[in-house]
Amino acid sequence: MIINTNAQSYWKKGMKEGRVMMTSQKNNEKFAKKANVKFIDFPQPKETDICVFVDPDFKYQKLIGFGGAITDASAEVFAKLPKDKQKELIEAYYGKSGLGYNIIRTNMNSCDFSSDSYTYVKDNDTSLSSFDIKHDEQYKIPLIKLAQQTIDPKDFRFYFSPWSPPAWMKSNNNMLKGGRLLDKYYQVWANYYIKFIQEYEKRDIPVWGLSVQNEPMATQTWESCLYTADEEAKLLRENLGPTLWKSGYKDKKVIIWDHNRDLMYQRATTTLQDPETSKYASGIGYHWYETWNNKSQLFDNLAETHRAYPDKFLIFTEGCKEQFDFSKIDEVSLGELYGRNMINDFNKGTSAWTDWNILLDEKGGPNHVGNFCFAPIIADTRTGELHYTYEYYYIGHLSKYIKPNAQRVGSSTNKDFLLSTSFLNQNGELVVVVMNESDNDTDFNLWIEGKSSKLASPAHSIQTIVL
């Protein structure tokens, strides 16, 4: 943390006005431009004043970026769209007028959001001489390349996660339903990651990072593989880490855990307790599935983990609303789920935020095990129409305006129904996001270093103020 003790420094720079963008269910507004913000002297708020407090002199973690997963499902749905809708979708996520995504996650081997189970090698090929990513070249890689071409190369971040090793490497001889990686295949599996990196980079897709295992404590009906914290540490310390470094990939960001917030602190403190293991890990990834419907959502686990390992970045690697229902794609609660999680995640130390599928069809798939879910954009493949959910707009109130390498600054509110986070972009713009999840319209004071601007926050709305 950096503290600047020069009082009133923000206002000495002459930044006294700003603009407001609003998304409001009540007024049916999406990224609507509101009147410019003007500040007046306001030295000491009363306890009865509703306020969002921002102090740009207190600086915290830097932002890596925002993004979503390009899975087999997303890529297959994309391929079914008319050409004009394909262009629209790429612009909507990665273009200058879109969400500003710079991060892409994908699956190594199949996952639930694949049309079937697959790997890149033949059975029992321990030499991996048959390794071939031809499967990915049909749908996934073309879409990844389109997104990559739209993202500023200096900000492009691509990473991957495995859901399961090939069945023959596992204790249950099945890619589905959990099972464990057999000890005798630890090194073969480590070599598998290297092959994947090499093949993608041959196609000019630079790999920024990888997670050791998606959801290592979940026995799922789809592709899954179990690791205890000690087993994940062993794989990283004895096989994956050294193999990456020996292969010239010391710069790749290795992400541990990649599962829910509930066990995040225990996993980090156990997996990383050995310095020889910790040196290979760059980040700690997490999901929201065990906590998204809980009142607290265990956000404090992020803060505790961040305090324990300030040298490791926190990255939200996956989340979505499950149990898809096409009749509910226009509900504002979808957006509020995202806004609540994103604001709290960043305020607890998160540096990167990756949504799950960028695109799904009118059934919430395709998905080879019937685990259908929502996505920010739903394509009706029967009509070719794209449906933008509130998820898309709520994500955008952060991702469109907070840029890579922005630094989070001090921010708080004095009412529990107002959520807020603030970042300082490298160009000097101060970005404040305020979300009202209540049923009541509320006026509030945006208070910064002794000055305030009176703003309106309609019920079930989110707004971004850029100063």
C-alpha positions in Angstrom: 0.0 0.0 0.0 1.2 3.5 -0.9 0.0 6.5 1.2 0.3 10.1 0.0 0.1 12.5 2.9 -0.2 15.6 0.8 -3.8 16.6 1.8 -6.1 17.9 -1.0 -3.6 16.6 -3.6 -6.3 15.3 -5.8 -8.0 18.7 -6.1 -4.8 20.5 -6.7 -4.6 18.7 -10.0 -7.7 20.5 -11.1 -10.0 17.5 -11.4 -13.3 19.0 -10.3 -15.8 17.6 -12.8 -16.8 14.3 -14.2 -19.3 12.2 -16.2 -21.8 9.6 -15.1 -22.9 6.4 -17.0 -26.0 4.6 -15.6 -27.7 1.3 -16.0 -31.1 1.2 -14.3 -33.9 -1.4 -14.4 -36.4 1.2 -13.2 -35.7 3.6 -16.0 -34.8 0.9 -18.6 -31.4 2.6 -19.1 -28.2 0.8 -20.3 -24.9 2.7 -20.1 -27.0 5.9 -20.3 -25.0 9.2 -20.1 -26.2 11.5 -17.3 -25.4 15.1 -16.4 -21.8 16.0 -15.6 -20.7 15.9 -12.0 -19.8 19.1 -10.2 -18.3 19.4 -6.7 -18.8 21.8 -3.8 -17.0 22.2 -0.5 -18.3 19.7 2.0 -15.8 19.5 4.9 -17.5 17.1 7.3 -20.5 14.9 6.4 -23.1 14.1 9.2 -23.9 10.6 10.1 -27.3 11.1 8.6 -25.8 12.0 5.2 -25.6 9.0 2.8 -22.1 9.0 1.3 -19.7 7.2 -0.9 -16.2 8.2 0.3 -13.2 8.0 -2.0 -9.6 8.8 -1.1 -7.2 8.6 -4.1 -4.2 9.0 -1.8 -4.6 5.5 -0.5 -3.5 3.0 -3.2 -3.7 -0.8 -3.3 -3.5 -3.6 -5.9 -3.1 -3.0 -9.6 -5.5 -4.4 -12.1 -4.5 -7.1 -14.5 -7.8 -6.9 -16.4 -11.2 -8.4 -17.1 -12.3 -11.2 -19.4 -14.3 -14.4 -20.0 -13.8 -18.0 -21.0 -13.8 -19.0 -24.7 -14.9 -22.6 -24.2 -15.9 -25.2 -26.8 -19.5 -24.2 -26.2 -19.0 -20.5 -26.7 -17.0 -21.1 -29.9 -19.5 -23.6 -31.3 -22.4 -21.2 -30.7 -20.4 -18.4 -32.3 -19.8 -20.4 -35.4 -23.6 -20.7 -35.9 -24.1 -17.0 -35.9 -24.6 -14.9 -39.0 -21.4 -13.0 -40.0 -22.8 -9.6 -38.9 -23.7 -11.0 -35.5 -20.2 -12.6 -35.1 -18.7 -9.2 -35.8 -21.1 -7.6 -33.3 -20.1 -10.1 -30.6 -16.4 -9.5 -31.0 -16.9 -5.8 -30.8 -19.2 -6.2 -27.8 -16.6 -7.9 -25.7 -13.2 -6.8 -27.1 -13.7 -3.7 -29.2 -13.2 -0.1 -28.3 -17.0 0.4 -27.8 -17.4 -2.9 -25.9 -16.5 -4.2 -22.5 -12.8 -3.8 -22.9 -12.0 -7.5 -22.2 -8.3 -8.3 -22.3 -8.3 -11.7 -20.6 -9.2 -15.1 -22.2 -9.5 -18.4 -20.4 -9.9 -21.7 -22.1 -10.1 -25.4 -21.3 -7.2 -27.9 -21.9 -9.0 -31.1 -22.8 -12.8 -31.1 -22.6 -14.9 -29.7 -19.9 -18.7 -29.7 -19.2 -19.1 -26.9 -21.7 -17.9 -29.1 -24.5 -20.1 -31.2 -26.8 -18.3 -34.3 -25.9 -15.2 -35.6 -24.0 -11.9 -35.4 -25.7 -8.1 -35.2 -25.1 -5.2 -34.5 -27.4 -3.4 -37.8 -27.2 -4.0 -41.5 -27.9 -4.5 -43.9 -25.1 -1.4 -44.9 -23.1 0.8 -42.6 -25.1 3.2 -41.7 -22.3 5.6 -40.1 -24.7 2.9 -37.7 -25.9 4.1 -38.2 -29.5 0.5 -38.3 -30.7 -0.3 -34.9 -29.1 -2.5 -32.9 -31.5 -4.8 -29.9 -30.9 -6.7 -30.4 -34.2 -9.9 -30.5 -32.1 -9.4 -26.9 -31.0 -8.7 -25.6 -34.5 -12.2 -26.2 -35.7 -14.0 -23.7 -33.3 -12.0 -22.5 -30.3 -8.8 -21.3 -31.8 -10.5 -19.2 -34.6 -12.6 -17.4 -32.0 -9.6 -16.9 -29.7 -7.7 -15.4 -32.7 -10.5 -13.0 -33.5 -10.6 -11.8 -29.9 -6.8 -11.6 -29.8 -6.7 -9.4 -32.9 -9.0 -6.9 -31.3 -7.2 -6.6 -28.0 -4.1 -4.4 -27.5 -1.2 -6.8 -27.6 0.5 -5.3 -24.6 -2.7 -6.0 -22.5 -3.5 -9.5 -23.9 -3.7 -12.2 -21.3 -4.5 -15.8 -22.3 -4.5 -18.7 -19.8 -5.9 -22.2 -19.6 -7.1 -24.7 -17.1 -7.5 -28.5 -17.2 -10.7 -30.2 -16.0 -9.2 -33.7 -16.3 -6.2 -35.6 -17.5 -6.9 -38.4 -20.0 -8.8 -41.3 -18.4 -5.8 -43.7 -18.6 -3.8 -41.4 -16.3 -6.5 -41.5 -13.5 -7.4 -43.8 -10.6 -11.0 -44.2 -11.9 -10.0 -44.6 -15.5 -12.6 -42.0 -16.4 -12.3 -38.3 -17.3 -15.6 -37.7 -15.4 -16.7 -38.2 -11.8 -13.5 -37.1 -10.0 -10.7 -39.7 -9.6 -7.1 -38.8 -9.0 -4.0 -38.5 -11.2 -2.0 -41.6 -10.7 1.5 -41.0 -9.2 3.2 -42.7 -12.1 1.8 -40.1 -14.5 2.7 -36.9 -12.6 5.6 -36.1 -14.9 3.7 -37.2 -18.1 0.9 -34.8 -17.1 3.4 -32.0 -16.5 4.8 -32.6 -20.0 1.2 -32.4 -21.3 0.9 -28.7 -20.2 4.2 -28.0 -22.0 2.8 -29.5 -25.2 -0.3 -27.4 -25.0 1.7 -24.2 -24.5 3.9 -25.1 -27.4 1.1 -25.8 -29.8 -0.8 -22.6 -28.9 2.3 -20.5 -29.2 3.1 -22.0 -32.6 -0.2 -20.5 -33.6 0.9 -17.1 -32.3 -1.3 -17.2 -29.2 1.1 -16.2 -26.4 0.2 -18.0 -23.1 0.2 -15.8 -20.1 -0.6 -18.4 -17.5 -2.3 -21.6 -16.4 -4.0 -23.1 -13.4 -2.9 -26.4 -12.0 -6.5 -27.8 -11.9 -10.0 -26.6 -12.3 -12.0 -27.2 -9.1 -9.6 -29.8 -7.5 -12.0 -30.6 -4.6 -15.1 -31.4 -6.7 -16.3 -34.8 -7.9 -18.5 -33.7 -10.8 -20.6 -35.6 -13.2 -18.4 -34.0 -15.9 -14.7 -33.8 -16.3 -13.0 -33.5 -12.9 -9.9 -34.6 -11.0 -9.2 -34.4 -7.3 -6.1 -33.1 -5.5 -5.6 -32.4 -1.9 -3.6 -29.3 -1.1 -0.6 -31.5 -0.5 -1.1 -33.3 -3.8 -1.4 -30.1 -5.7 1.8 -28.8 -4.0 3.6 -32.0 -4.9 2.7 -31.8 -8.5 3.7 -28.2 -8.7 6.9 -28.5 -6.7 8.2 -31.8 -8.2 6.9 -31.8 -11.7 4.9 -28.9 -13.2 7.0 -26.0 -11.8 10.4 -27.5 -12.7 9.2 -28.6 -16.1 7.9 -25.2 -16.9 11.2 -23.5 -15.9 13.4 -26.1 -17.7 11.3 -25.6 -20.8 11.9 -21.9 -20.9 8.5 -21.0 -19.4 9.5 -19.4 -16.1 7.5 -16.4 -17.1 4.2 -18.3 -17.2 1.8 -17.4 -14.3 0.9 -20.5 -12.4 -2.4 -20.2 -10.6 -3.2 -22.6 -7.7 -6.6 -23.6 -6.2 -9.0 -22.4 -9.0 -12.0 -23.3 -6.9 -14.4 -21.7 -4.4 -13.8 -19.0 -1.8 -14.8 -21.3 1.1 -11.5 -23.3 1.3 -9.4 -20.6 -0.4 -7.4 -19.6 2.7 -6.8 -23.2 3.8 -5.6 -24.2 0.4 -3.3 -21.3 -0.1 -1.7 -21.6 3.4 -1.2 -25.4 2.9 -0.2 -25.5 -0.7 2.2 -22.6 -0.4 3.7 -23.2 3.0 6.8 -24.7 1.5 9.0 -22.0 -0.2 10.2 -24.5 -2.8 6.5 -24.9 -3.9 5.6 -21.2 -3.5 8.3 -20.0 -5.8 6.5 -21.6 -8.8 3.1 -20.0 -8.0 2.1 -16.5 -9.1 -1.5 -16.4 -8.3 -4.4 -17.8 -6.4 -7.6 -18.4 -8.3 -11.2 -18.8 -7.1 -14.8 -19.3 -8.1 -18.1 -18.3 -6.3 -20.3 -21.5 -6.6 -20.3 -22.5 -2.9 -20.9 -19.0 -1.7 -22.8 -16.9 -4.3 -26.2 -17.3 -2.6 -24.9 -16.8 1.0 -25.3 -13.5 2.7 -21.6 -12.9 3.4 -20.4 -14.8 0.4 -17.1 -15.3 2.3 -15.4 -12.3 0.8 -13.3 -12.0 3.9 -11.5 -15.2 2.9 -10.1 -13.2 0.0 -8.8 -10.5 2.3 -7.2 -13.0 4.6 -5.5 -14.8 1.7 -4.3 -11.6 0.3 -2.8 -10.6 3.6 -1.1 -13.9 3.9 0.4 -13.8 0.4 0.7 -10.2 -0.8 3.2 -11.4 -3.4 0.5 -13.6 -5.1 -2.2 -12.0 -7.2 -5.8 -13.0 -6.6 -7.8 -13.9 -9.7 -11.4 -14.7 -10.1 -11.3 -17.5 -12.6 -14.9 -18.5 -13.0 -18.5 -17.8 -12.1 -21.9 -17.9 -13.6 -25.6 -18.2 -12.7 -26.6 -21.8 -13.0 -29.9 -23.5 -13.9 -30.5 -21.7 -17.1 -34.1 -20.5 -17.9 -34.5 -18.5 -21.1 -37.6 -16.7 -19.7 -35.3 -15.1 -17.0 -32.6 -13.6 -19.2 -33.9 -10.1 -18.7 -33.9 -10.2 -14.9 -31.8 -7.5 -13.2 -30.8 -10.0 -10.5 -28.4 -11.5 -13.0 -26.5 -8.2 -13.2 -26.7 -7.6 -9.4 -25.1 -11.0 -8.8 -22.1 -9.9 -10.9 -22.0 -6.4 -9.5 -22.0 -7.6 -5.9 -19.3 -10.1 -6.5 -17.0 -7.9 -8.6 -17.1 -4.9 -6.2 -16.5 -7.0 -3.1 -13.8 -9.1 -4.8 -11.8 -6.0 -5.9 -12.2 -4.4 -2.5 -10.7 -7.5 -0.9 -7.6 -7.5 -3.1 -8.5 -9.2 -6.4 -6.4 -8.1 -9.4 -8.1 -10.0 -12.3 -11.7 -11.0 -13.0 -12.6 -13.7 -15.5 -16.2 -14.6 -16.2 -17.2 -18.1 -17.4 -18.6 -18.6 -21.0 -18.8 -15.5 -23.1 -21.6 -16.9 -25.2 -24.2 -19.7 -24.8 -27.3 -20.7 -26.8 -31.0 -20.5 -26.0 -30.7 -23.6 -24.0 -27.7 -22.4 -21.9 -25.3 -24.7 -23.7 -24.2 -26.8 -25.5 -23.2 -28.9 -22.6 -22.6 -32.6 -22.8 -23.8 -33.4 -19.2 -26.9 -31.1 -19.1 -25.3 -28.5 -16.8 -26.9 -25.5 -18.5 -26.1 -22.0 -17.4 -26.5 -18.3 -18.1 -23.9 -16.1 -19.9 -23.7 -12.3 -20.4 -24.8 -12.7 -24.0 -27.2 -15.4 -25.1 -27.6 -16.3 -28.8 -30.9 -17.6 -30.0 -29.5 -19.9 -32.7 -33.1 -20.3 -34.1 -33.2 -16.7 -35.1 -29.6 -15.5 -35.0 -30.5 -12.9 -32.4 -28.1 -11.8 -29.6 -29.7 -11.1 -26.2 -27.6 -8.9 -23.8 -28.4 -9.7 -20.2 -27.9 -7.4 -17.2 -24.8 -9.5 -16.6 -23.2 -7.8 -19.6 -24.0 -4.3 -18.5 -23.1 -4.7 -14.8 -19.7 -6.2 -15.8 -19.2 -3.3 -18.2 -19.7 -0.7 -15.6 -16.3 -1.8 -14.3 -14.5 -3.3 -17.4 -15.3 -0.5 -19.8 -13.9 2.2 -17.6 -11.3 0.6 -15.4 -8.2 -0.1 -17.5 -5.4 -2.6 -17.2 -2.7 -1.4 -14.7 -5.3 0.9 -12.9 -4.7 1.0 -9.2 -7.5 0.5 -6.7 -7.8 3.4 -4.2 -9.5 4.0 -0.9 -13.3 3.7 -1.0 -16.2 3.1 1.4 -19.8 3.8 1.9 -21.9 4.3 5.1 -24.9 2.4 4.0 -25.0 -1.4 3.4 -27.3 -1.2 0.4 -24.8 1.0 -1.5 -21.7 -0.9 -2.8 -18.7 0.9 -4.3 -15.2 0.4 -5.5 -12.8 3.0 -7.0 -9.7 2.8 -9.3 -7.2 5.3 -10.6 -6.3 4.8 -14.3 -2.8 5.4 -15.5 -4.1 8.5 -17.4 -5.2 10.1 -14.2 -8.9 9.3 -14.5 -10.6 8.4 -11.2 -13.3 5.8 -11.7 -15.9 5.2 -9.1 -18.6 2.5 -9.4 -21.7 2.7 -7.2 -24.4 0.0 -7.1 -27.8 0.2 -5.4 -29.3 -3.2 -4.9 -32.2 -2.0 -2.8 -35.9 -1.3 -3.8 -35.5 2.4 -2.9 -34.2 5.4 -4.9 -31.4 7.1 -3.0 -29.5 10.3 -3.3 -25.9 10.2 -2.0 -22.9 12.4 -1.7 -19.8 11.4 -3.6 -17.3 12.7 -1.1 -13.6 13.2 -2.0 -11.1 15.1 0.2 -13.5 17.7 1.6 -15.6 18.1 -1.5 -18.8 16.5 -2.6 -21.2 16.0 -5.4 -24.9 15.1 -4.9 -25.9 12.2 -7.1 -28.9 10.0 -7.6 -28.9 6.2 -7.3 -32.2 4.7 -8.5 -33.4 1.4 -7.1 -31.7 -1.6 -8.7 -29.1 0.4 -10.6 -25.4 0.7 -11.1 -23.4 3.7 -12.2 -19.9 4.6 -13.1 -18.5 8.1 -12.4 -15.3 9.0 -14.3 -13.5 12.1 -13.0 
